[in-house]
């Protein structure tokens, strides 16, 4: 058995699509795109907008507070980990420097994720 994909529920689908496209280099799949759904071309990751009534009750600080108590953390492969972390930090988003030497990032809605170098 292997994981087929991961989906992240988001408040602001447009903003989050732009972040994952521009910062992590993921390409949205226009063939499967809906008003509340964006699947990226790798097929393993997608974003789903929460219903408007739910989104209205969600407050996201700027910069976002890292949501570290979630049950899962995603890891994305990028060409250059240090350059990607610098780009994230330049957007005013927090980086989490861990005592074991790793650094994790936070997206615009506070989701914590890791990066690794693409082979």
Backbone torsions as a table, in degrees:
resi	resn	phi	psi	omega
1	UNK	NA	145.1	174.2
2	UNK	-143.6	156.4	-179.7
3	UNK	-68.9	129.1	-178.7
4	UNK	-87.4	-32.4	-179.1
5	UNK	-176.2	171.8	178.3
6	UNK	-136.7	140.7	-179.9
7	UNK	-125.0	139.7	179.5
8	UNK	-117.5	123.9	174.4
9	UNK	-78.4	134.6	-174.6
10	UNK	-134.5	154.8	176.9
11	UNK	-81.3	-48.2	-175.2
12	UNK	-114.4	92.5	-174.6
13	UNK	-60.9	-42.0	-178.8
14	UNK	-63.2	-48.6	-179.9
15	UNK	-61.5	-43.3	-177.8
16	UNK	-71.5	-34.5	175.9
17	UNK	-63.7	-43.6	178.2
18	UNK	-61.8	-43.8	179.8
19	UNK	-59.7	-53.7	-176.0
20	UNK	-68.2	-25.9	176.3
21	UNK	-77.4	-55.1	-173.7
22	UNK	-72.5	-37.3	-174.4
23	UNK	-90.2	-43.2	-177.2
24	UNK	-99.8	-5.4	175.1
25	UNK	78.8	15.9	177.7
26	UNK	-77.1	146.8	-177.9
27	UNK	-112.2	119.0	177.6
28	UNK	-62.9	144.4	177.6
29	UNK	-92.4	104.1	-176.8
30	UNK	-65.5	-23.8	-178.9
31	UNK	-70.2	-26.5	-178.5
32	UNK	-109.4	2.0	-174.5
33	UNK	-70.5	137.6	175.5
34	UNK	-128.1	174.1	178.5
35	UNK	-60.4	-28.5	-177.3
36	UNK	-119.2	16.6	-173.1
37	UNK	-147.1	131.3	172.2
38	UNK	-132.9	120.8	174.8
39	UNK	-107.2	136.2	179.6
40	UNK	-90.7	154.2	-170.2
41	UNK	-58.6	-27.1	178.7
42	UNK	-66.9	-15.2	177.1
43	UNK	77.6	-7.8	-175.5
44	UNK	-95.9	-11.3	-174.6
45	UNK	-138.7	137.5	177.7
46	UNK	-146.0	162.2	177.3
47	UNK	-119.1	140.4	178.9
48	UNK	-131.1	123.4	179.2
49	UNK	-71.2	136.5	173.2
50	UNK	-72.1	156.4	178.6
51	UNK	-57.2	148.1	-176.2
52	UNK	-54.5	-42.4	-179.5
53	UNK	-60.8	-35.8	177.5
54	UNK	-74.2	-43.7	-178.7
55	UNK	-58.9	-37.2	-179.1
56	UNK	-63.5	-24.9	-179.0
57	UNK	-91.3	-2.6	-178.8
58	UNK	-97.5	125.4	176.2
59	UNK	-108.9	125.8	177.8
60	UNK	-115.1	122.4	179.5
61	UNK	-72.6	163.1	176.3
62	UNK	-128.0	113.3	-2.4
63	UNK	-68.4	158.4	-177.3
64	UNK	-68.2	147.2	174.4
65	UNK	-78.7	126.6	179.4
66	UNK	-58.7	131.2	177.2
67	UNK	-97.8	87.4	-174.3
68	UNK	-92.2	-5.7	-176.6
69	UNK	-96.3	20.1	178.6
70	UNK	-81.6	164.0	-174.2
71	UNK	-80.6	-14.5	-177.1
72	UNK	-139.9	154.4	174.4
73	UNK	-134.5	132.3	179.6
74	UNK	-90.3	150.9	174.6
75	UNK	-125.7	128.8	-178.6
76	UNK	-113.6	139.5	173.1
77	UNK	-84.2	133.8	175.6
78	UNK	-135.1	159.4	-179.0
79	UNK	-66.2	-41.4	-175.5
80	UNK	-136.4	102.8	-176.5
81	UNK	-60.7	-48.7	-177.1
82	UNK	-62.4	-42.4	179.1
83	UNK	-65.0	-39.1	179.4
84	UNK	-67.4	-42.5	176.7
85	UNK	-62.2	-40.2	177.8
86	UNK	-62.9	-41.5	179.2
87	UNK	-63.9	-42.7	178.8
88	UNK	-62.2	-45.5	179.9
89	UNK	-64.0	-36.5	179.7
90	UNK	-67.0	-19.9	176.2
91	UNK	-82.3	-1.0	-179.5
92	UNK	83.5	15.1	179.4
93	UNK	-92.6	144.3	-177.3
94	UNK	-69.2	145.8	166.6
95	UNK	-111.3	141.1	-179.0
96	UNK	-108.9	105.7	-179.7
97	UNK	-88.5	114.6	-172.8
98	UNK	-87.3	150.6	-178.6
99	UNK	-62.0	-22.7	180.0
100	UNK	-85.4	1.2	175.3
101	UNK	103.5	-10.7	178.3
102	UNK	-82.1	161.3	175.2
103	UNK	-129.5	129.6	176.2
104	UNK	-115.1	160.7	-175.8
105	UNK	-117.0	167.2	-179.7
106	UNK	-127.5	131.3	178.9
107	UNK	-84.0	176.5	-175.8
108	UNK	-60.7	-15.4	178.1
109	UNK	-106.8	8.7	174.8
110	UNK	93.5	1.4	178.6
111	UNK	-71.4	129.6	-179.8
112	UNK	-88.6	134.1	177.9
113	UNK	-143.1	161.9	179.8
114	UNK	-110.7	161.7	176.3
115	UNK	-125.4	147.5	171.4
116	UNK	-139.5	158.1	-178.1
117	UNK	-76.3	135.2	175.6
118	UNK	-70.7	143.1	179.4
119	UNK	-81.4	NA	NA
